[in-house]
Amino acid sequence: MSRFNIYAVYNDPRDGVLTEDEDCFIGWDDGLETYFFQSGNVANRETGQPLIWLGASPQQYQDLDDFLSDLDDVAKSPCIGDIYEKLESK
């Protein structure tokens, strides 16, 4: 698994408030064979799981560009350009 901590901005799905989050994660999950993004500050209070979690299903995002396109609809991060090659190499 490759996992990188990134800064991202997104709308909290609970109330729509614009949220700056320095505790997000993006990467490749070997077991699920998918790219993923997880919010850090926005989590389910009962389970502790991220409320924003792309790539939670097996083989959901096997193509990096498709994943980043969907991620762009949910969150923005200036960090992705810096780690693109690392993500691409899985």
Residue pairs with C-beta under 8 A, 6 or more apart in sequence:
1 27
1 28
1 29
1 30
1 31
2 27
2 28
2 86
2 87
2 90
3 25
3 26
3 27
4 25
4 26
4 27
4 79
4 83
4 86
4 87
5 22
5 23
5 24
5 25
6 24
6 25
6 26
6 77
6 79
6 80
6 83
7 20
7 21
7 22
7 24
7 77
7 78
7 79
8 21
8 24
8 37
8 39
8 75
8 76
8 77
8 79
9 18
9 19
9 20
9 21
9 75
9 76
9 77
10 18
10 19
10 21
10 39
10 42
10 52
10 74
10 75
10 76
11 17
11 18
11 19
12 18
12 19
12 42
12 51
13 42
13 51
13 52
14 42
14 51
19 39
19 41
19 42
21 39
21 40
21 41
21 42
22 40
23 40
23 41
24 37
24 38
24 39
24 40
24 75
24 77
25 36
25 37
25 38
25 40
26 35
26 36
26 37
26 38
26 71
26 77
26 80
26 83
26 87
27 35
27 36
27 87
28 34
28 35
28 36
28 87
28 90
29 35
29 36
29 55
30 90
32 55
32 56
32 57
32 58
32 59
32 60
33 58
33 59
33 62
34 55
34 57
34 58
34 59
34 60
34 61
34 62
34 67
35 54
35 55
35 61
35 62
35 64
35 67
35 87
36 53
36 54
36 55
36 56
36 61
37 52
37 53
37 54
37 55
37 67
37 71
37 74
37 75
38 50
38 52
38 53
39 50
39 51
39 52
39 53
39 75
40 50
42 50
42 51
42 52
43 49
43 50
43 51
44 50
44 51
52 74
52 75
54 60
54 61
54 67
54 70
54 71
54 74
55 61
55 67
61 67
61 70
64 84
64 87
64 88
68 80
71 80
80 87
